[in-house]
């Protein structure tokens, strides 16, 4: 889903028509606050944001989205941008910064890149949520496993029985939905 946020109703309608003609599902928003409070911010998708809007401009909206752990990829689409502004937003994690009127190929490329970025953010957030379901002991066992410790060493380190370590490892693998140890270690490295 592409969420188009622009206070200019005529621009919103024309961009919405263009995006739909390109085959995308589009939700149009004329108020940034309404978008922030009503849009599903933690799904795979794209937020096309205008930079200049009343009450909450594009930069402030993007900042609020980041604070809400949004997984929507942000692409700025504005008629009032400059290079320093574009650099700043991209450094903060925006996928692209396009000037109106935008050429269709440039918009398609940005949207494609945005969907890839959003999918990565969504996957990362899913891993973090899974990790947060682990108990404190399970998290400690997980970190020890990633550090390369064997069950016996983990048991000694945590002052628990080897069998308890094995139970914790099993629960960790199940909660993280890891099919094997290599996948689990990869997940843990992604989380950080």
VOBAMI-714729 format. One record per residue: residue in one letter; x, z, y of N, C-alpha, C, O in turn. Coordinates in pm, whole numbers. Atoms other than C-alpha are relative to their C-alpha. Last residue first. Example, Ala and Ser with C-alpha at 12.3 -4.5 7.8 and 13.67 -1.06 7.14 Angstrom:
# residues 2
{"S", {-82, -6, -119}, {1367, 714, -106}, {-77, 73, 109}, {-26, 90, 220}} {"A", {89, 0, -119}, {1230, 780, -450}, {90, 0, 120}, {194, 66, 118}} 
***
This chain:
# residues 192
{"X", {-111, -54, -78}, {2235, 1713, -656}, {33, 138, -34}, {124, 196, 25}} {"X", {56, -111, -77}, {1896, 1587, -767}, {107, 63, 88}, {81, 104, 201}} {"X", {83, 57, -108}, {2049, 1256, -873}, {-53, 111, 90}, {-55, 97, 212}} {"X", {-94, 53, -100}, {2322, 1437, -1069}, {-76, -62, 117}, {-31, -54, 231}} {"X", {-58, -113, -74}, {2057, 1641, -1248}, {97, -47, 107}, {105, 13, 214}} {"X", {104, -57, -87}, {1865, 1329, -1348}, {58, 111, 88}, {34, 115, 208}} {"X", {22, 96, -109}, {2181, 1162, -1482}, {-104, 51, 98}, {-87, 37, 220}} {"X", {-115, -17, -89}, {2259, 1477, -1683}, {-10, -97, 118}, {23, -62, 231}} {"X", {13, -127, -72}, {1908, 1467, -1828}, {114, 19, 99}, {91, 57, 214}} {"X", {104, 18, -101}, {1934, 1098, -1919}, {-16, 127, 84}, {-31, 119, 206}} {"X", {-55, 90, -102}, {2266, 1158, -2096}, {-101, -22, 112}, {-65, -21, 230}} {"X", {-89, -75, -89}, {2120, 1460, -2277}, {58, -89, 110}, {73, -44, 224}} {"X", {-127, -36, 62}, {1830, 1266, -2427}, {89, 67, 105}, {55, 71, 223}} {"X", {2, 40, 141}, {1466, 1179, -2368}, {128, 39, -73}, {129, 57, -195}} {"X", {-122, 74, 35}, {1444, 1372, -2042}, {0, -28, -150}, {-22, 62, -231}} {"X", {42, 125, 66}, {1092, 1471, -1940}, {120, -90, -30}, {113, -212, -19}} {"X", {-61, 108, -77}, {1240, 1735, -1704}, {-37, -137, -56}, {-4, -240, 4}} {"X", {55, -4, -137}, {1000, 1995, -1844}, {55, -113, 87}, {-15, -164, 175}} {"X", {143, 32, 2}, {1082, 1898, -2204}, {-57, -7, 141}, {-128, -102, 175}} {"X", {13, 142, 36}, {1459, 1887, -2155}, {-146, -43, 4}, {-179, -152, 51}} {"X", {-50, 79, -113}, {1451, 2221, -1974}, {-18, -149, -28}, {-68, -223, 58}} {"X", {104, -2, -104}, {1234, 2375, -2244}, {40, -82, 121}, {-43, -151, 181}} {"X", {114, 77, 51}, {1479, 2269, -2516}, {-111, -8, 105}, {-169, -115, 127}} {"X", {-38, 142, -6}, {1774, 2395, -2316}, {-115, -89, -44}, {-143, -191, 18}} {"X", {2, 41, -142}, {1601, 2731, -2263}, {34, -148, 14}, {-31, -220, 89}} {"X", {141, 6, -40}, {1532, 2763, -2637}, {-12, -46, 145}, {-95, -132, 176}} {"X", {59, 117, 66}, {1893, 2676, -2722}, {-147, -18, 39}, {-192, -130, 62}} {"X", {-50, 117, -72}, {2019, 2929, -2467}, {-62, -127, -58}, {-105, -215, 16}} {"X", {75, 1, -126}, {1796, 3193, -2626}, {44, -119, 86}, {-39, -183, 151}} {"X", {134, 53, 31}, {1944, 3106, -2967}, {-87, -7, 126}, {-166, -100, 140}} {"X", {-13, 145, 14}, {2293, 3156, -2825}, {-136, -63, -28}, {-169, -168, 26}} {"X", {-32, 51, 134}, {2193, 3508, -2721}, {8, -153, 1}, {-56, -219, 83}} {"X", {119, 18, 84}, {2208, 3617, -2358}, {44, -57, -135}, {159, -98, -151}} {"X", {26, -125, 74}, {2477, 3752, -2126}, {-131, -6, -77}, {-212, 87, -72}} {"X", {130, -54, -43}, {2455, 3451, -1891}, {-37, 132, -68}, {-140, 192, -37}} {"X", {10, 0, -147}, {2824, 3352, -1914}, {-128, 70, 48}, {-125, 145, 146}} {"X", {-95, -102, -48}, {2849, 3447, -2282}, {-12, 15, 151}, {-19, 127, 202}} {"X", {51, -131, 44}, {2535, 3252, -2369}, {90, 112, 50}, {41, 215, 98}} {"X", {114, -31, -87}, {2652, 2954, -2162}, {-54, 139, -34}, {-85, 218, 55}} {"X", {-56, -37, -130}, {2986, 2959, -2343}, {-110, 37, 99}, {-94, 129, 179}} {"X", {-66, -130, 16}, {2813, 2964, -2683}, {56, 50, 133}, {44, 168, 166}} {"X", {100, -106, 11}, {2579, 2682, -2579}, {62, 140, -9}, {15, 233, 56}} {"X", {65, 1, 130}, {2869, 2463, -2465}, {-97, 117, -6}, {-89, 210, 75}} {"X", {-13, -118, 86}, {2956, 2430, -2098}, {-77, -18, -131}, {-184, -79, -133}} {"X", {-73, 29, 123}, {2991, 2083, -1946}, {18, 118, -94}, {92, 108, -192}} {"X", {-140, -35, -22}, {2901, 2161, -1584}, {84, -19, -127}, {207, -6, -123}} {"X", {-58, 108, -81}, {2576, 1973, -1644}, {148, 26, 26}, {228, -67, 36}} {"X", {-8, 119, 86}, {2493, 2217, -1924}, {67, -114, 75}, {155, -182, 21}} {"X", {-112, -22, 94}, {2575, 2513, -1699}, {20, -120, -91}, {133, -160, -118}} {"X", {-125, 17, -76}, {2348, 2378, -1426}, {123, 18, -89}, {223, -53, -75}} {"X", {-14, 142, -35}, {2062, 2336, -1673}, {130, -25, 74}, {202, -121, 44}} {"X", {-43, 69, 122}, {2115, 2687, -1812}, {23, -148, 30}, {123, -206, -14}} {"X", {-140, -39, 21}, {2094, 2826, -1458}, {56, -67, -125}, {169, -116, -124}} {"X", {-82, 71, -99}, {1778, 2628, -1390}, {147, 33, -18}, {233, -55, -7}} {"X", {-9, 140, 43}, {1626, 2753, -1716}, {84, -81, 97}, {160, -168, 55}} {"X", {-91, 6, 116}, {1709, 3112, -1621}, {18, -144, -47}, {130, -186, -79}} {"X", {-135, -24, -51}, {1548, 3071, -1276}, {103, -9, -114}, {210, -66, -96}} {"X", {-22, -139, -37}, {1238, 2919, -1438}, {144, 14, 50}, {225, -77, 34}} {"X", {-87, -78, 89}, {1200, 2543, -1431}, {9, 144, 50}, {11, 169, 170}} {"X", {85, -67, 99}, {898, 2400, -1246}, {83, 84, -97}, {29, 165, -172}} {"X", {61, -120, -58}, {1119, 2326, -943}, {-91, 74, -97}, {-121, 192, -76}} {"X", {-103, -104, -2}, {1322, 2084, -1155}, {-57, 131, 54}, {-23, 238, 5}} {"X", {-21, -45, 138}, {1008, 1882, -1226}, {101, 114, -4}, {80, 214, -73}} {"X", {118, -79, 38}, {922, 1868, -856}, {15, 53, -142}, {-19, 168, -170}} {"X", {-10, -130, -67}, {1278, 1759, -776}, {-118, 89, -35}, {-102, 210, -56}} {"X", {-105, -79, 66}, {1262, 1483, -1038}, {11, 139, 62}, {25, 238, -9}} {"X", {53, -39, 131}, {929, 1358, -900}, {101, 86, -75}, {65, 187, -135}} {"X", {92, -111, -25}, {1074, 1360, -547}, {-62, 50, -131}, {-82, 170, -148}} {"X", {-81, -118, -33}, {1365, 1147, -663}, {-90, 121, 21}, {-59, 231, -26}} {"X", {-64, -45, 124}, {1131, 897, -831}, {82, 127, 24}, {79, 219, -58}} {"X", {105, -58, 84}, {918, 874, -516}, {59, 54, -130}, {23, 163, -174}} {"X", {37, -129, -58}, {1224, 821, -296}, {-104, 71, -86}, {-96, 192, -107}} {"X", {-112, -92, 24}, {1352, 546, -528}, {-32, 140, 54}, {-4, 240, -12}} {"X", {2, -32, 143}, {1011, 375, -530}, {112, 98, -35}, {92, 188, -116}} {"X", {108, -96, 22}, {1002, 398, -150}, {-9, 41, -147}, {-32, 157, -178}} {"X", {-42, -129, -56}, {1340, 227, -120}, {-104, 108, -27}, {-70, 219, -66}} {"X", {-108, -50, 86}, {1239, -58, -351}, {43, 140, 45}, {61, 230, -37}} {"X", {61, -43, 127}, {909, -101, -164}, {105, 56, -96}, {79, 154, -165}} {"X", {73, -125, -19}, {1094, -106, 167}, {-64, 52, -127}, {-58, 172, -156}} {"X", {-102, -106, -4}, {1342, -373, 57}, {-68, 137, 12}, {-24, 235, -48}} {"X", {-57, -5, 135}, {1050, -598, -33}, {103, 112, -11}, {101, 190, -107}} {"X", {101, -63, 86}, {874, -512, 294}, {53, 12, -143}, {34, 116, -207}} {"X", {3, -143, -32}, {1188, -588, 496}, {-98, 73, -90}, {-69, 184, -136}} {"X", {-125, -58, 49}, {1234, -924, 322}, {2, 151, 25}, {43, 228, -62}} {"X", {6, -6, 147}, {868, -1014, 375}, {125, 65, -58}, {116, 146, -150}} {"X", {95, -105, 35}, {890, -924, 746}, {-9, 16, -152}, {-10, 128, -203}} {"X", {-66, -127, -31}, {1204, -1133, 792}, {-90, 118, -38}, {-42, 219, -90}} {"X", {-105, -28, 100}, {1042, -1427, 611}, {71, 133, 24}, {103, 205, -71}} {"X", {53, -37, 132}, {722, -1395, 825}, {111, 26, -103}, {102, 125, -176}} {"X", {9, 117, 88}, {903, -1402, 1159}, {-42, 47, -139}, {3, 152, -187}} {"X", {-95, 3, 111}, {825, -1101, 1376}, {-22, -125, -84}, {-136, -167, -107}} {"X", {65, 44, 124}, {661, -1117, 1716}, {104, -18, -109}, {215, -65, -82}} {"X", {119, 85, -7}, {744, -843, 1767}, {29, -114, 96}, {98, -91, 196}} {"X", {63, 22, -130}, {1088, -698, 1696}, {-120, -91, -13}, {-119, -188, -89}} {"X", {32, 139, -33}, {1189, -558, 1359}, {-68, -9, 135}, {-146, 78, 174}} {"X", {49, -10, -136}, {1367, -233, 1275}, {-21, -143, 48}, {75, -213, 81}} {"X", {-28, 112, -89}, {1439, -189, 905}, {-63, 25, 136}, {-147, 114, 151}} {"X", {-46, 114, 79}, {1449, 61, 620}, {39, -116, 89}, {137, -186, 62}} {"X", {93, 114, -4}, {1427, 368, 842}, {61, -116, -78}, {183, -135, -79}} {"X", {60, 37, 128}, {1649, 652, 717}, {-103, -111, 4}, {-161, -144, -100}} {"X", {91, -106, 45}, {1763, 848, 1023}, {-76, -38, -127}, {-156, 41, -177}} {"X", {-84, -114, 41}, {2061, 614, 1068}, {-84, 116, -51}, {-39, 194, -134}} {"X", {-55, 37, 131}, {1810, 326, 1069}, {93, 111, -51}, {96, 139, -171}} {"X", {106, -13, 100}, {1618, 496, 1350}, {50, -35, -140}, {10, 28, -238}} {"X", {40, -141, 16}, {1928, 552, 1563}, {-103, 16, -111}, {-90, 105, -195}} {"X", {-108, -67, 73}, {2062, 199, 1509}, {-39, 145, -30}, {-18, 194, -141}} {"X", {4, 47, 139}, {1728, 49, 1614}, {105, 71, -84}, {76, 114, -196}} {"X", {120, -58, 61}, {1713, 261, 1931}, {-7, -38, -148}, {-37, 46, -233}} {"X", {-24, -143, 25}, {2072, 171, 2021}, {-118, 70, -68}, {-100, 156, -155}} {"X", {-96, -23, 107}, {1993, -200, 1964}, {28, 149, -22}, {25, 193, -137}} {"X", {-133, 47, -35}, {1679, -217, 2174}, {95, 40, -112}, {57, 112, -204}} {"X", {-115, -62, 64}, {1309, -190, 2111}, {130, -53, 54}, {134, -158, 119}} {"X", {-75, -74, -102}, {988, -249, 2300}, {118, 72, -62}, {129, 194, -52}} {"X", {-31, 95, -106}, {792, -512, 2109}, {88, 62, 107}, {125, -4, 204}} {"X", {27, -34, -139}, {792, -305, 1796}, {37, -112, 96}, {124, -195, 68}} {"X", {44, 132, -46}, {775, -319, 1419}, {-42, 20, 144}, {-152, 70, 171}} {"X", {49, 5, -137}, {960, -22, 1273}, {-28, -145, 38}, {52, -234, 10}} {"X", {-49, 121, -67}, {982, -14, 896}, {-58, 4, 140}, {-180, 13, 156}} {"X", {39, 27, -138}, {946, 321, 723}, {69, -125, 51}, {191, -140, 41}} {"X", {-111, 62, -71}, {950, 363, 345}, {-48, -38, 139}, {-160, -87, 155}} {"X", {28, 133, -54}, {676, 599, 232}, {125, -51, 70}, {187, 21, 149}} {"X", {-72, 98, 81}, {813, 888, 25}, {-32, -143, 44}, {12, -239, -18}} {"X", {70, 124, 31}, {716, 1147, 283}, {89, -92, -83}, {210, -100, -63}} {"X", {-57, 57, 123}, {894, 1481, 262}, {-74, -125, -44}, {-100, -145, -163}} {"X", {103, -14, 103}, {662, 1628, 531}, {47, -54, -136}, {-32, -64, -230}} {"X", {21, -144, 18}, {963, 1681, 762}, {-104, 27, -108}, {-100, 132, -173}} {"X", {-116, -52, 72}, {1052, 1314, 710}, {-16, 149, -28}, {18, 196, -137}} {"X", {9, 49, 138}, {699, 1210, 808}, {117, 53, -83}, {98, 95, -198}} {"X", {102, -82, 67}, {714, 1429, 1119}, {-16, -41, -146}, {-38, 44, -232}} {"X", {-58, -133, 17}, {1041, 1259, 1221}, {-98, 92, -73}, {-58, 165, -164}} {"X", {-99, 12, 107}, {887, 916, 1165}, {64, 135, -31}, {83, 171, -147}} {"X", {76, 14, 124}, {588, 1013, 1379}, {94, -7, -120}, {71, 57, -223}} {"X", {54, -133, 32}, {818, 1138, 1654}, {-80, -3, -130}, {-74, 91, -209}} {"X", {-112, -87, 37}, {1013, 809, 1649}, {-50, 138, -42}, {-8, 192, -145}} {"X", {-49, 34, 133}, {696, 601, 1643}, {113, 89, -48}, {118, 128, -164}} {"X", {-63, 132, 12}, {543, 774, 1944}, {54, -20, -142}, {51, 72, -224}} {"X", {-112, -9, 94}, {299, 1065, 1923}, {59, -138, -19}, {-3, -225, -81}} {"X", {0, -132, 63}, {61, 1117, 2219}, {119, 16, -94}, {206, 99, -68}} {"X", {31, -120, -77}, {43, 747, 2312}, {0, 125, -89}, {-17, 115, -211}} {"X", {140, -35, 18}, {224, 484, 2106}, {-26, 126, 82}, {64, 208, 101}} {"X", {67, -59, -117}, {549, 302, 2167}, {-148, 20, -29}, {-225, -75, -38}} {"X", {-84, -100, -64}, {757, 250, 1852}, {-73, 71, 114}, {-68, 193, 125}} {"X", {-31, 45, -136}, {501, 73, 1634}, {84, 111, 63}, {67, 228, 29}} {"X", {28, -80, -119}, {525, 182, 1273}, {36, -72, 128}, {143, -133, 139}} {"X", {-46, 88, -108}, {496, -13, 948}, {-39, 68, 129}, {-158, 79, 160}} {"X", {62, -29, -129}, {464, 261, 685}, {66, -93, 102}, {185, -81, 131}} {"X", {-74, 29, -122}, {539, 138, 335}, {-82, 42, 121}, {-204, 27, 123}} {"X", {61, 90, -97}, {436, 241, -13}, {87, -13, 124}, {203, 31, 126}} {"X", {-87, 116, -22}, {505, 461, -311}, {-73, -95, 93}, {-186, -135, 67}} {"X", {22, 106, 99}, {308, 781, -268}, {99, -112, 28}, {164, -114, 132}} {"X", {-92, -16, 113}, {396, 1104, -92}, {-32, -96, -114}, {-26, -60, -231}} {"X", {-141, 16, -39}, {251, 1032, 252}, {97, 5, -117}, {212, -36, -104}} {"X", {-74, -60, 112}, {-108, 974, 138}, {150, -23, 19}, {202, -129, -17}} {"X", {-64, 95, 92}, {-256, 900, 482}, {70, 75, -114}, {119, 186, -95}} {"X", {91, 56, 100}, {-496, 1146, 645}, {64, -92, -103}, {11, -109, -213}} {"X", {84, -100, 66}, {-295, 1388, 860}, {-84, -55, -114}, {-126, 21, -201}} {"X", {-80, -111, 50}, {-4, 1166, 965}, {-83, 98, -81}, {-36, 152, -181}} {"X", {-80, 47, 113}, {-224, 857, 998}, {74, 116, -65}, {72, 131, -187}} {"X", {96, 20, 109}, {-471, 1044, 1219}, {74, -47, -126}, {47, 0, -236}} {"X", {37, -132, 51}, {-184, 1169, 1435}, {-97, -12, -117}, {-86, 61, -216}} {"X", {-106, -53, 84}, {-42, 816, 1469}, {-35, 136, -60}, {0, 165, -174}} {"X", {-44, -129, -54}, {-369, 675, 1596}, {102, 61, -95}, {74, 84, -213}} {"X", {-23, 16, -144}, {-466, 308, 1552}, {48, 129, 66}, {82, 130, 184}} {"X", {20, -125, -73}, {-429, 308, 1172}, {30, -25, 147}, {134, -82, 180}} {"X", {-38, 1, -141}, {-459, 5, 946}, {-39, 132, 68}, {-145, 188, 42}} {"X", {86, -98, -66}, {-453, 24, 567}, {47, 6, 144}, {165, 32, 170}} {"X", {-37, -56, -130}, {-309, -285, 399}, {-106, 100, 47}, {-226, 77, 33}} {"X", {110, -91, -33}, {-299, -418, 44}, {42, 74, 126}, {153, 126, 134}} {"X", {-20, -145, 0}, {-48, -702, 41}, {-131, 74, 26}, {-220, 24, 95}} {"X", {32, -61, 129}, {-104, -1064, -64}, {15, 151, -8}, {8, 208, -116}} {"X", {-123, 3, 78}, {68, -1248, 222}, {-20, 69, -136}, {71, 73, -218}} {"X", {-17, 140, 42}, {-277, -1321, 370}, {128, -18, -82}, {140, -116, -156}} {"X", {95, 26, 108}, {-332, -943, 369}, {11, -144, -50}, {-4, -170, -169}} {"X", {-46, -69, 120}, {-14, -895, 571}, {-92, -24, -119}, {-47, -44, -232}} {"X", {-122, 65, 49}, {-110, -1160, 827}, {45, 64, -132}, {75, -7, -229}} {"X", {40, 130, 55}, {-466, -1025, 865}, {121, -71, -62}, {112, -126, -171}} {"X", {72, -31, 123}, {-336, -670, 912}, {-40, -131, -70}, {-26, -144, -191}} {"X", {-102, -34, 101}, {-86, -797, 1167}, {-64, 29, -135}, {-11, -9, -240}} {"X", {-74, 122, 33}, {-366, -969, 1362}, {108, 26, -106}, {126, -55, -197}} {"X", {84, 96, 72}, {-600, -668, 1345}, {78, -123, -42}, {66, -169, -155}} {"X", {30, -54, 132}, {-331, -416, 1438}, {-81, -100, -82}, {-50, -125, -199}} {"X", {-122, 16, 79}, {-206, -629, 1726}, {-26, 47, -143}, {16, -17, -239}} {"X", {-15, 145, 23}, {-560, -656, 1866}, {123, -27, -88}, {118, -111, -178}} {"X", {97, 46, 100}, {-620, -280, 1819}, {16, -149, -32}, {3, -189, -147}} {"X", {63, 121, -54}, {-303, -179, 2005}, {-90, -62, -108}, {-41, -115, -208}} {"X", {113, -37, -86}, {-226, 179, 1895}, {-74, -120, 58}, {-187, -106, 105}} {"X", {-20, 60, -132}, {-13, 66, 1602}, {-122, 31, 85}, {-235, 14, 39}} {"X", {35, -97, -103}, {30, 221, 1256}, {39, -58, 136}, {157, -70, 169}} {"X", {-38, 56, -129}, {21, -26, 966}, {-48, 95, 109}, {-169, 117, 122}} {"X", {72, -68, -107}, {14, 147, 628}, {54, -52, 132}, {172, -34, 163}} {"X", {-69, 2, -129}, {122, -85, 348}, {-91, 67, 102}, {-208, 32, 115}} {"X", {85, 0, -117}, {0, 0, 0}, {89, 0, 123}, {188, 73, 131}} 
***
